[in-house]
Each structure stands twice: as C-alpha cells, then as structure tokens.
C-alpha cells in the first residue's frame, strides 16, 4: 500500500462514521439479546459458549494472509489487564440488564468518557482544562438526575452500569497508554479468552457451591447452573458470537480510518438504539428524568471530546 493510499485510508471520515454507527448498532442489539435471553440462559454459559465460537472465527480471519502475528500480543500482561477490565465492564452491564431498562443502562454506561477525562489526568498525566472539568460536571449532573438518589425511584442496581463505565474508562486508558500498537485481532482474541476463563471459573464455582433453588431464584442470571441447549438457545449463542466478532472488528476499523474525536462523537448513537430496542422489544419507554439525564450525559461526553 502506498503512502497516499494509507493517508486516504486513515482519513476516511465517511467510512469511520458509518462503521462506528454500525458497530454500536450491533452492540445495542447484543445487549438487547442478552436482556431477552437472561430469563433462560445463565450468564456464565453465554460467556463460555459464545467465546468458544468467536475465537475460531477470529483465528479464521487471520488465515487469508497467513499473518499469524496479528493474533500474537506484544505485551501479554497489559493485554491481559485490558481484557479483564473489559470482562468486568461486561459483567456490570449484564448484571444490570435483566433488571433495568436498556435506556437507563446505556445512559449510565456512557459516563465512560467522563471517567476517561478524570482518570487520564490522574493515571497518565494528561492535561485536563476547565472545559473538560465543566463537561464532567455536566455529565455527572445528568447521572444524578437520571438515578435520582435519595428518592423512592433510586435503585442501587443503576450504579452497576455506572461502574461498567468506570471499567470501560480504565480499559480505554490502558489501551491508549500500553496497547496502542497491539494488533486488533490479538486484542479481540485476548478478550474472548478472558471471557471464556471467567465463565468457566464462575460455572465451576457455582457447581461446587450448588446454591439452593431459593438462592438461585434470587438472581438466576448469575447463580443458575447451566441448562440443556435447544435450537433456540444455540441460535442465541451463535448470534451473540457473530455480534461480538463484528463489534470487535468494526470498532477497530472505525478508530483506524478516522479521527478518534469524530468517531467517538458518533459512538453516542448507541443511546438512540438502546431507546429503540427498549420501546420495540420490551415496551420500556424512558421517563422524563431518564431522557434529561441522557441528554446531559451525552452532552458532557461530547464536550469532553471537543475540549
């Protein structure tokens, strides 16, 4: 590839925007499917089986050019840390999804850019000006409006997706500081290996603990043993495996071909898709406070990106 071709590829704003919107659409669909499947399939079974399908698919993607270096991380410790931070992010989201509307989960999760603004200053010494601090204040005001602490509407479960935003921020900072030169396929494979290991350990722990039916019924998505799989369950797991591959590749392409600031701005289209799935699949329209909070969180995030 010539220098001119490389520059064109790296500055293809249209491709970057289209790809990120497609990727976050797949992310929102993935979360909607998990919410729908949470009434039957245990989370750890999804973790294990999805990754057992996704990892071979990712390996096959490296076959055409026979470039196996695309699967090999340069720094195993930092890639492993990034992977398990993302596993923790997914765990917090999926623990909340069965019990909260997708619109609330989405808005709370997108506190991630606000955490990135704060933690970048603390952890890697990036300068944070007044504009970013104002953006953080606006975004967290949105969180308070949406969660309504101190009222009857407040649920501590709504803090889980906020915590997922924190883990996402830590993973993003780790990626920026320590994994920026890692091959995207290697990062995707490492993430799925971490999900597989987490699911296997949790499944084994539940089998050894053997919670009573009363204990399991308190939170079946996390505490139930594996179930027998029929065609529907395999279809769900297969769809989730395809989606996580598409999401991983799509995000990598988007951030490679266009400015990260431009791409991240369109990342917020996830909020629109989450509201759409909430309405279409679960009949969960967001209330006024949730909408107001979403607007402030998205506004604060966009101010962070632009400042």
C-alpha positions as CSV (number, residue, x, y, z in Angstrom):
1,X,0.0,0.0,0.0
2,X,1.4,3.4,-1.0
3,X,1.8,6.4,1.4
4,X,-1.1,8.1,-0.5
5,X,-3.3,5.1,-0.1
6,X,-2.5,4.8,3.5
7,X,-3.3,8.5,4.2
8,X,-6.6,8.2,2.4
9,X,-7.5,5.1,4.4
10,X,-6.5,6.8,7.6
11,X,-8.6,9.9,6.9
12,X,-11.8,8.3,5.5
13,X,-14.3,10.1,7.8
14,X,-17.3,8.7,6.0
15,X,-16.1,5.1,6.4
16,X,-15.2,5.8,10.1
17,X,-18.6,7.2,10.9
18,X,-20.6,4.5,9.0
19,X,-18.5,1.8,10.7
20,X,-18.9,3.1,14.2
21,X,-22.6,3.6,13.9
22,X,-22.9,0.0,12.6
23,X,-20.7,-1.3,15.4
24,X,-22.7,0.4,18.2
25,X,-25.9,-0.8,16.5
26,X,-24.6,-4.3,16.9
27,X,-23.6,-3.5,20.5
28,X,-27.1,-2.4,21.3
29,X,-28.6,-5.5,19.6
30,X,-26.2,-7.7,21.6
31,X,-27.3,-6.1,24.8
32,X,-31.0,-6.4,23.9
33,X,-30.5,-10.2,23.1
34,X,-28.7,-10.7,26.4
35,X,-31.6,-9.0,28.2
36,X,-34.1,-11.2,26.3
37,X,-32.0,-14.4,27.0
38,X,-31.4,-13.6,30.6
39,X,-34.7,-15.2,31.5
40,X,-33.4,-18.6,30.5
41,X,-29.6,-18.8,29.7
42,X,-27.2,-18.2,32.7
43,X,-24.6,-15.5,32.0
44,X,-21.6,-17.8,32.5
45,X,-22.9,-20.3,30.0
46,X,-23.2,-17.4,27.5
47,X,-19.6,-16.3,28.3
48,X,-18.2,-19.8,27.7
49,X,-20.1,-20.9,24.6
50,X,-20.0,-17.5,22.9
51,X,-16.2,-17.4,23.2
52,X,-15.8,-21.0,22.1
53,X,-17.5,-20.0,18.8
54,X,-16.0,-16.5,18.5
55,X,-12.3,-17.4,19.0
56,X,-12.1,-19.8,16.0
57,X,-13.9,-17.2,13.8
58,X,-11.3,-14.6,14.8
59,X,-8.5,-17.1,14.0
60,X,-10.0,-17.8,10.6
61,X,-9.9,-14.0,9.9
62,X,-6.1,-14.2,10.1
63,X,-5.9,-17.2,7.7
64,X,-6.2,-15.4,4.3
65,X,-2.9,-13.5,4.7
66,X,-1.4,-16.2,6.9
67,X,-0.2,-13.4,9.1
68,X,-0.3,-15.1,12.5
69,X,1.4,-12.2,14.1
70,X,-2.0,-10.5,14.0
71,X,-3.0,-12.9,16.7
72,X,0.0,-12.5,18.9
73,X,0.0,-9.7,21.6
74,X,3.2,-7.8,22.1
75,X,2.7,-7.3,25.8
76,X,0.8,-10.1,27.4
77,X,0.4,-8.6,30.9
78,X,-1.0,-5.3,29.6
79,X,-3.3,-7.0,27.1
80,X,-4.5,-9.4,29.9
81,X,-5.2,-6.4,32.2
82,X,-7.2,-4.7,29.4
83,X,-9.1,-7.9,28.7
84,X,-10.2,-8.4,32.3
85,X,-11.1,-4.8,32.7
86,X,-13.5,-5.3,29.8
87,X,-14.8,-8.5,31.3
88,X,-15.6,-6.6,34.5
89,X,-17.3,-3.9,32.3
90,X,-19.5,-6.6,30.6
91,X,-20.2,-8.2,33.9
92,X,-21.6,-5.0,35.4
93,X,-23.7,-4.3,32.3
94,X,-25.1,-7.8,32.1
95,X,-25.8,-7.9,35.8
96,X,-28.0,-4.8,35.4
97,X,-29.6,-5.6,32.0
98,X,-32.1,-8.1,33.3
99,X,-33.5,-5.7,35.9
100,X,-33.2,-2.2,34.3
101,X,-34.3,-0.7,31.0
102,X,-31.8,-0.6,28.2
103,X,-32.1,3.2,28.1
104,X,-31.1,3.6,31.7
105,X,-28.2,1.1,31.3
106,X,-27.0,2.8,28.2
107,X,-27.0,6.3,29.7
108,X,-25.3,5.2,32.9
109,X,-22.6,3.3,30.8
110,X,-21.8,6.3,28.7
111,X,-20.3,8.0,31.8
112,X,-17.2,6.3,30.5
113,X,-15.9,9.3,28.6
114,X,-16.3,11.4,31.7
115,X,-14.3,8.9,33.8
116,X,-11.7,8.9,31.0
117,X,-11.3,12.7,31.3
118,X,-10.7,12.5,35.0
119,X,-8.6,9.4,35.2
120,X,-6.4,10.4,32.2
121,X,-5.2,13.3,34.4
122,X,-4.6,11.1,37.4
123,X,-3.1,8.0,35.8
124,X,-1.2,9.1,32.7
125,X,-0.7,12.8,33.3
126,X,-2.9,14.2,30.5
127,X,-3.8,17.8,30.9
128,X,-7.4,18.4,31.8
129,X,-8.5,22.0,31.2
130,X,-11.5,23.9,32.5
131,X,-13.6,22.9,29.6
132,X,-13.2,19.2,30.4
133,X,-14.0,19.7,34.1
134,X,-17.1,21.6,33.1
135,X,-18.0,18.7,30.8
136,X,-17.5,16.2,33.6
137,X,-19.7,18.3,35.9
138,X,-22.5,18.4,33.3
139,X,-22.3,14.7,32.6
140,X,-22.4,13.7,36.3
141,X,-25.3,16.1,36.9
142,X,-27.1,14.0,34.2
143,X,-26.3,10.9,36.2
144,X,-27.8,12.4,39.4
145,X,-30.9,13.5,37.5
146,X,-31.4,10.0,36.0
147,X,-30.6,8.0,39.1
148,X,-32.5,10.3,41.5
149,X,-30.6,9.3,44.7
150,X,-32.5,9.9,47.9
151,X,-35.9,9.3,46.3
152,X,-38.1,6.3,46.1
153,X,-37.2,5.9,42.4
154,X,-33.5,5.4,43.2
155,X,-32.2,1.8,42.7
156,X,-28.6,0.8,43.7
157,X,-28.7,-1.5,40.7
158,X,-28.4,1.5,38.5
159,X,-24.9,2.1,39.9
160,X,-23.8,-1.1,38.1
161,X,-23.7,0.4,34.6
162,X,-22.0,3.5,36.0
163,X,-19.4,1.1,37.4
164,X,-19.2,-0.5,34.0
165,X,-18.4,3.0,32.6
166,X,-15.5,3.2,35.1
167,X,-14.1,-0.1,34.0
168,X,-14.5,0.9,30.3
169,X,-12.5,4.1,31.1
170,X,-9.7,2.1,32.7
171,X,-9.6,-0.2,29.8
172,X,-9.5,2.7,27.3
173,X,-6.7,4.3,29.2
174,X,-4.8,1.0,29.3
175,X,-5.3,0.7,25.6
176,X,-4.1,4.2,24.9
177,X,-1.1,4.0,27.2
178,X,0.1,0.4,26.8
179,X,-1.8,-1.4,24.0
180,X,-1.9,1.2,21.2
181,X,0.4,-0.9,18.9
182,X,-1.3,-4.2,19.5
183,X,-3.0,-6.0,16.5
184,X,-6.8,-5.6,16.8
185,X,-7.3,-9.3,16.2
186,X,-4.9,-10.1,19.1
187,X,-6.9,-7.8,21.4
188,X,-10.2,-9.4,20.3
189,X,-8.9,-12.9,20.8
190,X,-7.5,-12.0,24.2
191,X,-10.8,-10.5,25.3
192,X,-12.7,-13.7,24.3
193,X,-10.1,-15.9,26.1
194,X,-10.7,-13.7,29.3
195,X,-14.5,-14.1,28.9
196,X,-14.0,-17.9,28.4
197,X,-11.9,-18.2,31.5
198,X,-14.2,-16.1,33.6
199,X,-17.2,-18.0,32.5
200,X,-15.5,-21.4,33.2
201,X,-14.3,-20.4,36.7
202,X,-17.7,-18.9,37.6
203,X,-19.5,-22.0,36.3
204,X,-17.2,-24.3,38.3
205,X,-17.7,-22.2,41.4
206,X,-21.5,-22.4,41.2
207,X,-21.3,-26.2,40.6
208,X,-19.2,-26.6,43.7
209,X,-21.3,-24.2,45.8
210,X,-24.6,-25.7,44.5
211,X,-26.9,-22.9,45.5
212,X,-30.4,-23.9,46.7
213,X,-33.4,-23.2,44.5
214,X,-34.2,-20.2,46.7
215,X,-30.7,-18.8,46.4
216,X,-30.6,-19.4,42.6
217,X,-34.0,-17.8,42.1
218,X,-32.9,-14.6,43.8
219,X,-30.7,-13.9,40.8
220,X,-31.0,-16.7,38.2
221,X,-28.9,-15.0,35.5
222,X,-25.8,-15.2,37.7
223,X,-26.5,-18.1,40.0
224,X,-28.3,-20.7,38.0
225,X,-26.4,-23.8,36.7
226,X,-26.1,-24.5,33.0
227,X,-29.2,-25.5,31.2
228,X,-29.8,-28.0,28.4
229,X,-29.5,-26.3,25.0
230,X,-32.1,-26.5,22.3
231,X,-32.1,-24.9,18.8
232,X,-33.3,-21.6,20.2
233,X,-30.5,-21.4,22.8
234,X,-27.9,-22.3,20.3
235,X,-29.3,-19.7,17.9
236,X,-29.0,-17.1,20.7
237,X,-25.4,-18.0,21.5
238,X,-24.4,-18.2,17.8
239,X,-25.9,-14.8,17.2
240,X,-24.0,-13.3,20.2
241,X,-20.8,-14.8,18.9
242,X,-21.2,-13.3,15.5
243,X,-22.1,-10.0,17.0
244,X,-19.1,-9.8,19.3
245,X,-16.8,-10.6,16.3
246,X,-18.5,-7.9,14.3
247,X,-18.3,-5.4,17.2
248,X,-14.6,-6.0,17.8
249,X,-13.6,-5.7,14.1
250,X,-15.9,-2.8,13.5
251,X,-14.6,-0.7,16.4
252,X,-11.0,-1.4,15.3
253,X,-11.7,-0.3,11.7
254,X,-13.6,2.8,12.8
255,X,-10.8,4.1,15.0
256,X,-8.1,3.3,12.4
257,X,-9.7,5.1,9.4
258,X,-10.9,8.3,11.0
259,X,-10.1,10.8,13.8
260,X,-10.9,9.3,17.3
261,X,-12.7,12.5,18.2
262,X,-15.0,12.2,15.2
263,X,-15.6,8.5,15.8
264,X,-16.3,8.9,19.5
265,X,-18.9,11.6,18.9
266,X,-20.9,9.2,16.8
267,X,-20.4,6.4,19.4
268,X,-23.3,8.1,21.3
269,X,-25.7,6.8,18.7
270,X,-25.8,3.8,21.0
271,X,-28.2,5.7,23.2
272,X,-30.7,6.1,20.4
273,X,-30.5,2.4,19.5
274,X,-30.9,1.4,23.2
275,X,-34.1,3.5,23.5
276,X,-35.3,2.0,20.2
277,X,-34.9,-1.6,21.5
278,X,-36.4,-0.7,24.8
279,X,-39.5,0.5,23.1
280,X,-39.8,-2.2,20.4
281,X,-38.8,-5.3,22.3
282,X,-39.6,-4.6,26.0
283,X,-42.2,-1.8,26.0
284,X,-39.9,0.3,28.3
285,X,-40.2,3.9,27.3
286,X,-37.8,6.2,29.2
287,X,-39.4,8.7,31.5
288,X,-38.7,12.4,31.6
289,X,-35.8,12.3,34.1
290,X,-34.1,9.5,32.2
291,X,-34.3,11.5,29.0
292,X,-33.0,14.6,30.7
293,X,-30.1,12.6,32.2
294,X,-29.3,11.0,28.9
295,X,-29.1,14.4,27.2
296,X,-26.8,15.8,29.8
297,X,-24.6,12.7,29.9
298,X,-24.3,12.7,26.1
299,X,-23.7,16.5,26.1
300,X,-21.0,16.2,28.7
301,X,-19.3,13.4,26.8
302,X,-19.3,15.4,23.6
303,X,-17.9,18.4,25.4
304,X,-15.1,16.2,26.8
305,X,-14.3,15.0,23.2
306,X,-14.3,18.5,21.8
307,X,-12.4,20.3,24.6
